[in-house]
């Protein structure tokens, strides 16, 4: 009899038991309610036991159903363990690796270093995906590695602090010649200001002065693209609040001598299974080197003004430093 047990029907039963409703289970599984009901009927016939009590208010588990659910959970855990411990085990360091992060870091910090990465790792296909929610992509298994701005709380997610993003105000020489330099943060209300929509959403984590800044300014442009901000700013469109690392891009933008508004931490995240993939570990090590604070002052705990970094140009323009094997985690 049990050689005919259909694991798919057991998974359907688990979802029905969790939600207590055939209709809700059908919605989650993207099937029709009659299909879900039919699969439960077939599972009950296979086991020769009634698993659910059905009523207009939903379903409840019978005693046999409670036992079946425990075994279904054990089998699900075993399948997850099999996938985690065996999938892609001992494959060579080649093939695709998906990295998700915001478009600013992707376009203006990671992308310029990709040609060198590909020269060193020609058999790794790095898939760089930009998104406003890299943590969601990781949890949905659409990404293998993510750089995110909220600390992960799930136990199955491995996280390593990469650094802190510091922000400074930038403007083009043409804009400053026409409209002048703001004397303080509160003088910005006389200027056209550009901000990322993600910064607005993170304001609750910013300093009190930053919240006052938000309330005081009528922004000329709010966008979800760091690239748009940089291009508009570089072409005289206003004063943009940008990560300090953009100073290394060579754009015609002047960092203003205004105080720092808000530092934001960011993390490198991935699953334990991904860490065991040789190709993924290479990408993880490369990213940690890319954000090495010794060679990239933009990501240090303390704010380093871009004008100060100009005096340390050999350090600011240093190449990516690899992470040694004993540092891997």
Secondary structure, DSSP 8 states (H G I E B T S, - for coil): -GGG--HHHHHHHHHHHHHT-HHHHHHHHTS-HHHHHHHHHHHHHHHTS--EEEETTEEEE-HHHHHHHHHHHHHHHHHHHHHHHHTTTT--S-EEEEEEE-HHHIIIIIHHHHHHHHHH-TTEEEEEEE-S-HHHHHHTTS-SEEEESS----TTEEEEEEEEE-EEEEE-HHHHHHH---SSGGGGGGS-EEEEHHHHHTGGGS-HHHHHHHHH---SEEES-HHHHHHHHHTTS-EEEEEGGGGGGT-S-EE--------EEEEEEEEHHHHTSHHHHHHHHHHHHHT-TTT-GGGSSS---HHHHGGGHHHHT-------GGG--
